Amino acid sequence: MWNDFQDAVNMTPASLDTWLNTDDSRESGWKDGGDETIGHHSGRRIVEIKRKKKDELTQHDYEHMRKVIRFVHRHLKQGGPKDDKEHSPWRHSLMNWGHDPLKNN
């Protein structure tokens, strides 16, 4: 699962942290009763996980990693919009979950 997570999350902790501080990031996605979107909260958790050593990961971390992998794979299958992928809600949502679909791996 560690390798699948690393493949799904193609943004570095620093680049994800920078992205999460933008208005586009904060405004992208669904809110679940609070002020923060689900994806934005997930992005903050991903930064925490990516900054840990593998042997420091908890069961809770692994559960979130599985959730991230499923989300990224499901949304990548959608393919995104034909026009202006760069500024699309599809891309912004994926980036909140640590994956920039326009980034060359």
TIVO-2410 file (N, C-alpha, C; in nm, 3 decimals):
# residues 105
REC num residu      c1      c2      c3 atome chaine
REC   1      M   0.082  -0.120   0.000     N      A
REC   1      M   0.000   0.000   0.000    CA      A
REC   1      M   0.087   0.126   0.000     C      A
REC   2      W   0.202   0.120   0.064     N      A
REC   2      W   0.290   0.237   0.069    CA      A
REC   2      W   0.323   0.285  -0.072     C      A
REC   3      N   0.358   0.193  -0.161     N      A
REC   3      N   0.393   0.230  -0.298    CA      A
REC   3      N   0.273   0.285  -0.374     C      A
REC   4      D   0.155   0.227  -0.353     N      A
REC   4      D   0.034   0.277  -0.417    CA      A
REC   4      D   0.003   0.420  -0.371     C      A
REC   5      F   0.026   0.445  -0.244     N      A
REC   5      F   0.003   0.580  -0.190    CA      A
REC   5      F   0.103   0.678  -0.251     C      A
REC   6      Q   0.228   0.639  -0.259     N      A
REC   6      Q   0.331   0.725  -0.317    CA      A
REC   6      Q   0.299   0.756  -0.464     C      A
REC   7      D   0.245   0.658  -0.536     N      A
REC   7      D   0.207   0.679  -0.676    CA      A
REC   7      D   0.087   0.772  -0.687     C      A
REC   8      A  -0.011   0.755  -0.599     N      A
REC   8      A  -0.133   0.836  -0.604    CA      A
REC   8      A  -0.105   0.981  -0.565     C      A
REC   9      V  -0.019   1.000  -0.466     N      A
REC   9      V   0.012   1.135  -0.418    CA      A
REC   9      V   0.142   1.179  -0.485     C      A
REC  10      N   0.127   1.254  -0.594     N      A
REC  10      N   0.245   1.294  -0.670    CA      A
REC  10      N   0.293   1.436  -0.635     C      A
REC  11      M   0.232   1.495  -0.534     N      A
REC  11      M   0.275   1.628  -0.488    CA      A
REC  11      M   0.362   1.611  -0.363     C      A
REC  12      T   0.463   1.693  -0.352     N      A
REC  12      T   0.547   1.689  -0.232    CA      A
REC  12      T   0.470   1.752  -0.115     C      A
REC  13      P   0.509   1.722   0.008     N      A
REC  13      P   0.443   1.788   0.120    CA      A
REC  13      P   0.448   1.941   0.109     C      A
REC  14      A   0.561   1.995   0.065     N      A
REC  14      A   0.574   2.141   0.053    CA      A
REC  14      A   0.481   2.197  -0.054     C      A
REC  15      S   0.473   2.131  -0.171     N      A
REC  15      S   0.386   2.183  -0.277    CA      A
REC  15      S   0.239   2.166  -0.240     C      A
REC  16      L   0.204   2.057  -0.173     N      A
REC  16      L   0.067   2.038  -0.128    CA      A
REC  16      L   0.031   2.140  -0.022     C      A
REC  17      D   0.121   2.165   0.070     N      A
REC  17      D   0.098   2.265   0.174    CA      A
REC  17      D   0.076   2.404   0.113     C      A
REC  18      T   0.157   2.439   0.014     N      A
REC  18      T   0.141   2.567  -0.056    CA      A
REC  18      T   0.005   2.574  -0.124     C      A
REC  19      W  -0.033   2.466  -0.194     N      A
REC  19      W  -0.162   2.461  -0.262    CA      A
REC  19      W  -0.277   2.477  -0.162     C      A
REC  20      L  -0.268   2.411  -0.048     N      A
REC  20      L  -0.376   2.414   0.051    CA      A
REC  20      L  -0.398   2.555   0.109     C      A
REC  21      N  -0.301   2.642   0.093     N      A
REC  21      N  -0.314   2.780   0.142    CA      A
REC  21      N  -0.375   2.875   0.039     C      A
REC  22      T  -0.422   2.821  -0.073     N      A
REC  22      T  -0.482   2.906  -0.176    CA      A
REC  22      T  -0.634   2.909  -0.162     C      A
REC  23      D  -0.694   3.015  -0.215     N      A
REC  23      D  -0.840   3.024  -0.216    CA      A
REC  23      D  -0.901   2.913  -0.300     C      A
REC  24      D  -0.839   2.881  -0.414     N      A
REC  24      D  -0.891   2.774  -0.500    CA      A
REC  24      D  -0.899   2.642  -0.424     C      A
REC  25      S  -0.801   2.614  -0.343     N      A
REC  25      S  -0.801   2.490  -0.266    CA      A
REC  25      S  -0.912   2.492  -0.161     C      A
REC  26      R  -0.922   2.600  -0.087     N      A
REC  26      R  -1.022   2.608   0.020    CA      A
REC  26      R  -1.166   2.602  -0.033     C      A
REC  27      E  -1.185   2.648  -0.156     N      A
REC  27      E  -1.320   2.654  -0.214    CA      A
REC  27      E  -1.358   2.528  -0.291     C      A
REC  28      S  -1.265   2.437  -0.309     N      A
REC  28      S  -1.290   2.319  -0.391    CA      A
REC  28      S  -1.341   2.202  -0.307     C      A
REC  29      G  -1.448   2.142  -0.352     N      A
REC  29      G  -1.496   2.019  -0.289    CA      A
REC  29      G  -1.620   2.036  -0.205     C      A
REC  30      W  -1.655   1.927  -0.138     N      A
REC  30      W  -1.777   1.920  -0.057    CA      A
REC  30      W  -1.747   1.949   0.089     C      A
REC  31      K  -1.838   2.019   0.152     N      A
REC  31      K  -1.828   2.041   0.296    CA      A
REC  31      K  -1.920   1.942   0.367     C      A
REC  32      D  -1.873   1.892   0.478     N      A
REC  32      D  -1.948   1.793   0.554    CA      A
REC  32      D  -1.989   1.853   0.688     C      A
REC  33      G  -2.064   1.963   0.680     N      A
REC  33      G  -2.114   2.026   0.800    CA      A
REC  33      G  -2.023   2.130   0.862     C      A
REC  34      G  -1.895   2.133   0.826     N      A
REC  34      G  -1.803   2.230   0.883    CA      A
REC  34      G  -1.766   2.337   0.782     C      A
REC  35      D  -1.667   2.415   0.818     N      A
REC  35      D  -1.620   2.521   0.729    CA      A
REC  35      D  -1.520   2.471   0.624     C      A
REC  36      E  -1.457   2.358   0.651     N      A
REC  36      E  -1.353   2.306   0.563    CA      A
REC  36      E  -1.409   2.194   0.476     C      A
REC  37      T  -1.365   2.190   0.350     N      A
REC  37      T  -1.410   2.081   0.263    CA      A
REC  37      T  -1.342   1.951   0.305     C      A
REC  38      I  -1.404   1.842   0.265     N      A
REC  38      I  -1.351   1.709   0.296    CA      A
REC  38      I  -1.212   1.692   0.233     C      A
REC  39      G  -1.197   1.735   0.108     N      A
REC  39      G  -1.070   1.722   0.039    CA      A
REC  39      G  -0.960   1.808   0.101     C      A
REC  40      H  -0.996   1.928   0.145     N      A
REC  40      H  -0.897   2.016   0.207    CA      A
REC  40      H  -0.846   1.954   0.337     C      A
REC  41      H  -0.938   1.899   0.416     N      A
REC  41      H  -0.898   1.830   0.539    CA      A
REC  41      H  -0.808   1.711   0.506     C      A
REC  42      S  -0.846   1.637   0.402     N      A
REC  42      S  -0.766   1.523   0.360    CA      A
REC  42      S  -0.625   1.567   0.322     C      A
REC  43      G  -0.615   1.678   0.251     N      A
REC  43      G  -0.483   1.729   0.212    CA      A
REC  43      G  -0.394   1.758   0.331     C      A
REC  44      R  -0.453   1.813   0.436     N      A
REC  44      R  -0.373   1.840   0.557    CA      A
REC  44      R  -0.324   1.710   0.619     C      A
REC  45      R  -0.410   1.607   0.619     N      A
REC  45      R  -0.371   1.475   0.671    CA      A
REC  45      R  -0.261   1.414   0.584     C      A
REC  46      I  -0.272   1.431   0.453     N      A
REC  46      I  -0.171   1.376   0.362    CA      A
REC  46      I  -0.035   1.439   0.390     C      A
REC  47      V  -0.032   1.569   0.411     N      A
REC  47      V   0.095   1.636   0.444    CA      A
REC  47      V   0.155   1.574   0.570     C      A
REC  48      E   0.073   1.553   0.671     N      A
REC  48      E   0.122   1.490   0.796    CA      A
REC  48      E   0.179   1.351   0.768     C      A
REC  49      I   0.105   1.272   0.691     N      A
REC  49      I   0.149   1.135   0.661    CA      A
REC  49      I   0.279   1.135   0.582     C      A
REC  50      K   0.287   1.220   0.480     N      A
REC  50      K   0.408   1.225   0.396    CA      A
REC  50      K   0.531   1.270   0.474     C      A
REC  51      R   0.512   1.343   0.581     N      A
REC  51      R   0.625   1.391   0.660    CA      A
REC  51      R   0.670   1.291   0.766     C      A
REC  52      K   0.597   1.181   0.778     N      A
REC  52      K   0.634   1.077   0.874    CA      A
REC  52      K   0.727   0.976   0.808     C      A
REC  53      K   0.803   0.908   0.891     N      A
REC  53      K   0.879   0.793   0.843    CA      A
REC  53      K   0.782   0.676   0.837     C      A
REC  54      K   0.810   0.583   0.750     N      A
REC  54      K   0.719   0.471   0.729    CA      A
REC  54      K   0.689   0.396   0.859     C      A
REC  55      D   0.790   0.380   0.943     N      A
REC  55      D   0.768   0.305   1.068    CA      A
REC  55      D   0.693   0.386   1.174     C      A
REC  56      E   0.663   0.513   1.147     N      A
REC  56      E   0.586   0.596   1.239    CA      A
REC  56      E   0.437   0.598   1.205     C      A
REC  57      L   0.400   0.537   1.094     N      A
REC  57      L   0.260   0.541   1.050    CA      A
REC  57      L   0.172   0.457   1.143     C      A
REC  58      T   0.052   0.509   1.167     N      A
REC  58      T  -0.045   0.442   1.252    CA      A
REC  58      T  -0.150   0.372   1.166     C      A
REC  59      Q  -0.234   0.292   1.230     N      A
REC  59      Q  -0.344   0.228   1.159    CA      A
REC  59      Q  -0.435   0.335   1.098     C      A
REC  60      H  -0.457   0.443   1.172     N      A
REC  60      H  -0.539   0.554   1.122    CA      A
REC  60      H  -0.478   0.615   0.995     C      A
REC  61      D  -0.345   0.627   0.994     N      A
REC  61      D  -0.276   0.677   0.874    CA      A
REC  61      D  -0.299   0.584   0.756     C      A
REC  62      Y  -0.286   0.453   0.778     N      A
REC  62      Y  -0.306   0.357   0.669    CA      A
REC  62      Y  -0.450   0.360   0.617     C      A
REC  63      E  -0.545   0.378   0.706     N      A
REC  63      E  -0.685   0.388   0.664    CA      A
REC  63      E  -0.704   0.510   0.573     C      A
REC  64      H  -0.641   0.621   0.610     N      A
REC  64      H  -0.653   0.741   0.526    CA      A
REC  64      H  -0.581   0.722   0.393     C      A
REC  65      M  -0.468   0.656   0.396     N      A
REC  65      M  -0.394   0.629   0.272    CA      A
REC  65      M  -0.480   0.548   0.175     C      A
REC  66      R  -0.552   0.447   0.226     N      A
REC  66      R  -0.642   0.368   0.140    CA      A
REC  66      R  -0.751   0.456   0.079     C      A
REC  67      K  -0.805   0.545   0.160     N      A
REC  67      K  -0.909   0.637   0.114    CA      A
REC  67      K  -0.856   0.727   0.002     C      A
REC  68      V  -0.734   0.777   0.021     N      A
REC  68      V  -0.671   0.865  -0.079    CA      A
REC  68      V  -0.650   0.790  -0.211     C      A
REC  69      I  -0.598   0.669  -0.203     N      A
REC  69      I  -0.572   0.589  -0.323    CA      A
REC  69      I  -0.702   0.568  -0.400     C      A
REC  70      R  -0.807   0.530  -0.330     N      A
REC  70      R  -0.937   0.507  -0.396    CA      A
REC  70      R  -0.989   0.635  -0.460     C      A
REC  71      F  -0.981   0.747  -0.388     N      A
REC  71      F  -1.031   0.874  -0.440    CA      A
REC  71      F  -0.956   0.913  -0.567     C      A
REC  72      V  -0.825   0.910  -0.562     N      A
REC  72      V  -0.744   0.952  -0.677    CA      A
REC  72      V  -0.773   0.863  -0.798     C      A
REC  73      H  -0.774   0.733  -0.778     N      A
REC  73      H  -0.799   0.642  -0.891    CA      A
REC  73      H  -0.938   0.665  -0.950     C      A
REC  74      R  -1.038   0.681  -0.865     N      A
REC  74      R  -1.175   0.701  -0.912    CA      A
REC  74      R  -1.187   0.830  -0.994     C      A
REC  75      H  -1.127   0.938  -0.946     N      A
REC  75      H  -1.138   1.067  -1.015    CA      A
REC  75      H  -1.052   1.074  -1.141     C      A
REC  76      L  -0.939   1.006  -1.141     N      A
REC  76      L  -0.858   1.003  -1.264    CA      A
REC  76      L  -0.932   0.931  -1.376     C      A
REC  77      K  -1.011   0.830  -1.341     N      A
REC  77      K  -1.088   0.757  -1.443    CA      A
REC  77      K  -1.190   0.847  -1.510     C      A
REC  78      Q  -1.234   0.952  -1.442     N      A
REC  78      Q  -1.329   1.046  -1.500    CA      A
REC  78      Q  -1.267   1.123  -1.617     C      A
REC  79      G  -1.137   1.140  -1.614     N      A
REC  79      G  -1.067   1.206  -1.724    CA      A
REC  79      G  -1.067   1.357  -1.722     C      A
REC  80      G  -1.153   1.415  -1.644     N      A
REC  80      G  -1.156   1.561  -1.635    CA      A
REC  80      G  -1.220   1.625  -1.757     C      A
REC  81      P  -1.230   1.757  -1.755     N      A
REC  81      P  -1.293   1.828  -1.866    CA      A
REC  81      P  -1.202   1.830  -1.989     C      A
REC  82      K  -1.263   1.847  -2.104     N      A
REC  82      K  -1.186   1.854  -2.229    CA      A
REC  82      K  -1.111   1.987  -2.241     C      A
REC  83      D  -1.170   2.094  -2.188     N      A
REC  83      D  -1.110   2.227  -2.198    CA      A
REC  83      D  -1.069   2.277  -2.060     C      A
REC  84      D  -0.960   2.347  -2.056     N      A
REC  84      D  -0.910   2.415  -1.936    CA      A
REC  84      D  -0.901   2.325  -1.813     C      A
REC  85      K  -0.835   2.212  -1.829     N      A
REC  85      K  -0.813   2.122  -1.715    CA      A
REC  85      K  -0.738   2.193  -1.603     C      A
REC  86      E  -0.648   2.283  -1.642     N      A
REC  86      E  -0.562   2.349  -1.543    CA      A
REC  86      E  -0.642   2.421  -1.435     C      A
REC  87      H  -0.751   2.485  -1.472     N      A
REC  87      H  -0.829   2.564  -1.377    CA      A
REC  87      H  -0.961   2.498  -1.338     C      A
REC  88      S  -0.973   2.370  -1.363     N      A
REC  88      S  -1.099   2.301  -1.343    CA      A
REC  88      S  -1.119   2.256  -1.198     C      A
REC  89      P  -1.244   2.249  -1.155     N      A
REC  89      P  -1.274   2.193  -1.023    CA      A
REC  89      P  -1.223   2.049  -1.010     C      A
REC  90      W  -1.224   1.973  -1.120     N      A
REC  90      W  -1.172   1.836  -1.120    CA      A
REC  90      W  -1.026   1.833  -1.075     C      A
REC  91      R  -0.944   1.918  -1.136     N      A
REC  91      R  -0.802   1.923  -1.099    CA      A
REC  91      R  -0.786   1.974  -0.956     C      A
REC  92      H  -0.858   2.078  -0.921     N      A
REC  92      H  -0.845   2.135  -0.786    CA      A
REC  92      H  -0.881   2.032  -0.680     C      A
REC  93      S  -0.985   1.955  -0.706     N      A
REC  93      S  -1.025   1.851  -0.612    CA      A
REC  93      S  -0.915   1.745  -0.597     C      A
REC  94      L  -0.862   1.700  -0.710     N      A
REC  94      L  -0.753   1.602  -0.705    CA      A
REC  94      L  -0.631   1.658  -0.631     C      A
REC  95      M  -0.601   1.784  -0.654     N      A
REC  95      M  -0.485   1.843  -0.587    CA      A
REC  95      M  -0.506   1.850  -0.435     C      A
REC  96      N  -0.630   1.872  -0.391     N      A
REC  96      N  -0.655   1.869  -0.247    CA      A
REC  96      N  -0.625   1.732  -0.189     C      A
REC  97      W  -0.636   1.630  -0.271     N      A
REC  97      W  -0.606   1.493  -0.228    CA      A
REC  97      W  -0.462   1.453  -0.264     C      A
REC  98      G  -0.378   1.552  -0.300     N      A
REC  98      G  -0.236   1.528  -0.319    CA      A
REC  98      G  -0.192   1.486  -0.456     C      A
REC  99      H  -0.283   1.490  -0.555     N      A
REC  99      H  -0.247   1.448  -0.690    CA      A
REC  99      H  -0.273   1.561  -0.790     C      A
REC 100      D  -0.167   1.603  -0.857     N      A
REC 100      D  -0.181   1.702  -0.964    CA      A
REC 100      D  -0.181   1.627  -1.097     C      A
REC 101      P  -0.299   1.617  -1.164     N      A
REC 101      P  -0.305   1.541  -1.287    CA      A
REC 101      P  -0.224   1.601  -1.402     C      A
REC 102      L  -0.181   1.725  -1.389     N      A
REC 102      L  -0.101   1.787  -1.495    CA      A
REC 102      L   0.050   1.772  -1.472     C      A
REC 103      K   0.086   1.720  -1.357     N      A
REC 103      K   0.227   1.704  -1.323    CA      A
REC 103      K   0.283   1.580  -1.393     C      A
REC 104      N   0.399   1.595  -1.453     N      A
REC 104      N   0.469   1.480  -1.511    CA      A
REC 104      N   0.539   1.407  -1.399     C      A
REC 105      N   0.507   1.281  -1.385     N      A
REC 105      N   0.566   1.203  -1.274    CA      A
REC 105      N   0.711   1.170  -1.299     C      A
***
